[in-house]
Amino acid sequence: MQQSTIHYQAPAAQIAASERYKVRINGQPVFVYGSQGAGYAMLSAEGRVTVEIEDSQAAEQVVVRPLRHAIQPIPDGGVLRFEAEAPIKLSVEFNDNIREPLFIWINPLEAQARPDPADPSVRYFRGGEVHQAGEIVLSDGETVYIEEGAVVHGRIKAENASNIAIRGRGILDGSLWREAEEGGKRHLMMLLAGCKQVTIEGISVIDGPTWHVVPAGSTHVAITNINILTYAGTGDGIDIVGCEDVTVDNVFVRSKDDCIAIKAVDYFHPAGLHEVRNVRVTRSVFWNAEWGNALEIGYETRCASISEVEFSDCDIIRCEFEGYESGGTFTIHNGDRADVHNVLYKNIRVEDSREKLIDIKVQFSQYSKDAERGHVRDIRFEDIAIVGGLLPVSIIRGYDAGHRIEQVTISNLTYRGEPLRGANEAKMVVELSKGIQFVS
């Protein structure tokens, strides 16, 4: 067994721990944060680790997701034990209670040296402390560094800044903002408008009042290894708004609204009306809770073009039932004038989708502002495996004869290992569309 390397720092003593769960990694106690019934534990490690969980409710049934890891906890005298290869991001669920999961985020060790706290271009938040930061505004060349074990109550904003970074292994916590802003103006947890060369790496963004990580009208944005946990209505995880050249890699998002949303809109900044091009989301885990969608393009598409978008090698561990006829796992809701084209979904595992699987529409919605309807074309689904749950319905629907959905190719779509070779087998409704093809 490969020897593991672990880095862990506990939070400040005044942080409330989960009342239900206790966790040890390689025998070392790891703090479990409590968050509206759920618990989450985090540290940094590489190599084979032993995870031990004590559950005060002594659940009889335990499922560890993503299922592809094939982790089967072994009960031993009130302790659940399993091994895993770190880094890894897991959701542990007890007795099918999806409102009280335990998230275990074992992050990669930091590859880059920590910045110098004395550097005037660095906002350094030390571990083991609680920081009341308010609004943090970044300028050219500046870095926010949140050390492991730090909890920062605040939000981050940058406008027309270049070469900025938000890094670390600590927590950006929005719960105090959310409580203070209910019924009033809701601030984003992170708004980076008109920026260039942006790095967001390693931190966890927790329980904000609305959208959490929002690059708007920005270019060359790298979002890597972050964790997002949201509970508020409209609590989107990552909103990529009017951006070019964006990568999202190795993230964990549990959100009450869209996990990933790609848009062009000026709700929070005029820069968000730019075209969208070259966005890649890969190697990530998503849980879409009661509202919204898992992987969404739309509804607000107020630009000429949204193109060159790829979602690959991801696990959708849940897409919960929304009930408003708009939710889904893979969704393109073109509510404005954009030409949405060249979109690829590849090598994605779907574990529990209680809403639509594929939902592609050109439509006029409550969010629409443009008078002209847009287009959706050249969409590919490759190696999509529905590995659990029921087979959800899918809908592909254009707006009218001049705004059809065109050229959608579905290759190797399977349900519990069996191929789905056509629209009927896939429970797919197709209207005002052409060139919809299933390929074995």
MOTA-V416155 format. One record per helix or strand of 3 or more residues. SS is the DSSP state (~ for helix, > for strand). FROM is the first residue (numbers start at 1). LEN is the number of residues. Records with the same first field share a line. If there is no record, write none. Layout:
SS=FROM-LEN, FROM-LEN
This chain:
>=5-3, 21-5, 28-3, 32-4, 38-18, 62-4, 74-3, 79-8, 88-7, 97-11, 122-4, 130-9, 143-4, 151-9, 162-7, 171-3, 190-4, 196-6, 204-3, 213-4, 219-6, 227-3, 238-4, 244-6, 252-4, 260-5, 276-7, 285-4, 293-9, 305-15, 328-7, 339-12, 356-7, 375-12, 394-4, 405-11, 428-4, 433-7
~=67-3, 175-7, 270-4
